[in-house]
Amino acid sequence: NPANMKQIVLSACRSDEVAYEIDGQGVFTRHATEIIRGGWKGSNIGLINEIEEVMGDRPIQHPQLDSTRADRTRKFLSGRR
């Protein structure tokens, strides 16, 4: 149950999809690290949304975020209060 989660889970794709790689690196990881290295200061769900945007209109996979509602909007890597 997401309301009882104690962790934040970022997934490269839905459970019915494949997490693709390009040149030995995961597509999700590649996009996420580029965004984070660029100084990402947004929320956990904002990061997922940004990755989805970079993947374009016809993505080969769909990143997922599983967490409590509060953790979805919490600043990325900010921990809990």
Buried (B, 14 or more C-beta within 10 A) or exposed (E): EEEEEEEBEBBBBEEEBEBEEEEEEBBBBBBBEEBBEEEBEBBBBBBBBBBBEBBEEEBEBBBBBEBBEEBBEBEBEEEEE
